[in-house]
Amino acid sequence: MGKTKDLQRQIVGKTRQAIGEIIGDQDLHDDGKAQAQRGRGKQDKQDKLSELNPLKKLKQLT
């Protein structure tokens, strides 16, 4: 998935987590936290791959 989709997953997850905390719904809070971590995990994986291939960042800059 693209960075936009991962970012969207993080935002939706954090939103669900906050709403769950506000209304006292622990399941919603936990689901949101897991969703945000999935989005962050994929982004971290992509960043590590970029570190392994320094020319990839160069391609993104040009």
N, C-alpha and C positions, 0 to 999 in steps of 0.2 A: 504494500500500500504506500501511497505517497505521504509526504510530510504533512500535507493539509488534512488528510484523513486521520492521521495520528494525532495531530493537534486538536482536531474536532473531538476525537475520542477522549482526550485529556480534559477538554473544557466541559464536555457533557458529564464525564465522570466526576469532576470536581463539583459541578453544579448539583448533581444528584447527591453527592456526599454532603454538601452543605444543607440542602433541603431536608435530607434525612436527619441531620443533626438538629435543625431548627424545629421540625415537627415531632421529633422523638421517635422516628422510624429507623431502628437499628439495621434492619435488612436493607433498606434503601441506601443508608449510609455505607454499609459494607459493599453493596453492589457497585455503588459509585466509586468507592475507593479502588476496587478491583479493576473497574473499567479504566480509570485514570492511570493505574499502574501498567495496564496492557498497552495503552497508547505511549506511555513513557518508555516502556521496555523496548518497543519496536524502534523508537527514535534513538535510544541508546545503542541498539544493535546497528543501526544505520551509521551512527557517528563512529562506532568502532571500525566498521568496514571502511569508512573514509580515512581513518587513521592508518589503516593497513595499506591503502592505496592513495598516496599523497597527490597523485596526478588527477584523481577524481575531483578534489577541491579546486585544482587549477582549471579544470574543464568548467566547473560551476561559475568561476569568476569571469571566464571569457564569454 
